[in-house]
Amino acid sequence: MIKTLRRSSLLSPLLLFALLAPSARAHIGSPDVYAEGNAGPYKLSVVIRPPLVIPGVAEVDVRVLTPGVHSILITPLALVGEASKHPPSPDEMKTPTSDPTYFTGQLWFMASGSWQIRILVNGDQGPGVFSVPLPAVALGTRPMQPGMGIFLAVLGIILIIGMTGIVGAAARESQLAPGASPTPQRRRSGIIAMTVAFALLVTGVILGNWWWKSEAADYSAYIYKPLAMNATLAQGNVLDLQIKDPGWFRARSLDDFIPDHNHLMHLYMIRWPQMDVVLHLHPEPVASGEFRLPLPSVPAGDYHLYADVVHASGFPETMVASTSLPAITGRPLAGDDAEGHATPVTGSGPGTNSFQLPDGYTMVWNKPATLTARQPISFSFTLLDRAGHPAQDTVLYMGMLGHAAFVKDDGAVFAHIHPSGTVAMAALMIAQDENAAAGSGPPAANPANPTKPSMNMSQMPGMAMNMEGDHLPSTVTFPYGFPTPGRYRIFVQMKHASTIETGVFDATVTP
């Protein structure tokens, strides 16, 4: 019965995309969600630490960047569908310290799915609402601590011995007169009863262990398995990407992707292990589960490929592949495609905070003094012109001031970050449209297609651009936190006039 209920919950349209997980996890090895946005007049910085297992508890931290907030309520609800219109009762966040701008809370997630956390703010300027998408799925299991296992095993042995003794005493002495000694027959009856009781108890333990392993195996099938991708070089220097479902859940679709920044797929190609060449490309679908792209000029080498897609439910996924390429003389870069070149990554030195770009411009990182794992950081990068002044000709790159990719040098972490955070922009737009449908926020989605975001980038929370005179800012910031200590390379892309620049920076992160 439990298994049936669990599987039926995956099929429920109210949970929508229980089959598609990230983290979570749309990012490789980076499970925590970082987001910045506006709840009405209040700017918020949000960190969500999803549960490892489902059911499980997500931890939510909110930093209020606008004064005058009195209270914050949070509630989990489905990202799209009928369930998104019927939120449960919200939970009030706490202020655990003397800092009135810092709020914390916890939310239970009882089933996998494409969710959102709706944040309701009340303050001096009235109420406000902001939603953060959260793909919640089981990513693993929590093993029992060895000490606890030993304690429970000893306790079980004591209980079996005690129960066996109680049954034997009952069979041997329960019908004796007070003070009378048991007869040999009664003693034999006690021994027989103890033997039967012991056999039954051991059998129960064996059957319980079998049931436990069966449930564990069933739950292992419930753990998220990302889409698989295979990359090959076809004739004419065409990169062919074949996407396959590993069989985790048969209902997962390979042709329901929606545009994110006007593209169905964002592909990062990074030469490995040097990490000295990066290309940000946008393959197009040619069949269900297949994307293709004529390659630009590419130096020879081994490449790690990271492909971001977003499903119609708002659920993002990142697929990983690798390929070896010869030196390719291909097409010129066009549209939103971009590339960057740097010196090979090394394991020593703090890395520079200034990167010289090919056309004479410079990108500068306002680097913190220390970088600590799992600490929220606002990464700030500034584009300088040839004279060393803040660039005056900055334009939006795919609807925002910049894109960034954080990649660990062992390949264990890849995260494609926006100024609004780690969440997929298409999912964030869906979430805000749901807020509008609930009576707050920007204009709602097209009722003919409620899963199609109706907002443009300039309307997005966290995307408001303060014009500097008659031009856009030359500085872009990204909210993020390194998931683990180690060596990282950061690729930052900004655009001025018709040129897309790629800055490359190295970071060493401490525990």
Secondary structure as UniProt FT lines:
FT   HELIX           2..11
FT   TURN            13..15
FT   TURN            18..19
FT   TURN            25..26
FT   STRAND          33..39
FT   TURN            40..41
FT   STRAND          42..49
FT   STRAND          56..64
FT   STRAND          69..78
FT   HELIX           82..85
FT   STRAND          91..92
FT   TURN            100..101
FT   STRAND          102..109
FT   STRAND          113..123
FT   TURN            124..125
FT   STRAND          126..136
FT   HELIX           146..173
FT   TURN            174..175
FT   TURN            178..179
FT   HELIX           184..222
FT   STRAND          228..234
FT   TURN            235..237
FT   STRAND          238..244
FT   TURN            250..251
FT   TURN            261..262
FT   STRAND          266..272
FT   TURN            273..274
FT   STRAND          277..281
FT   STRAND          284..287
FT   TURN            288..289
FT   STRAND          290..294
FT   STRAND          301..311
FT   TURN            312..313
FT   STRAND          316..325
FT   TURN            335..336
FT   STRAND          338..341
FT   STRAND          354..356
FT   TURN            358..359
FT   STRAND          362..365
FT   TURN            373..374
FT   STRAND          377..384
FT   TURN            386..387
FT   STRAND          394..395
FT   TURN            398..399
FT   STRAND          403..408
FT   TURN            409..410
FT   STRAND          414..418
FT   TURN            419..420
FT   HELIX           425..437
FT   TURN            438..439
FT   TURN            447..448
FT   TURN            450..451
FT   HELIX           457..459
FT   TURN            461..462
FT   TURN            469..470
FT   STRAND          475..480
FT   STRAND          486..496
FT   TURN            497..498
FT   STRAND          499..510
//
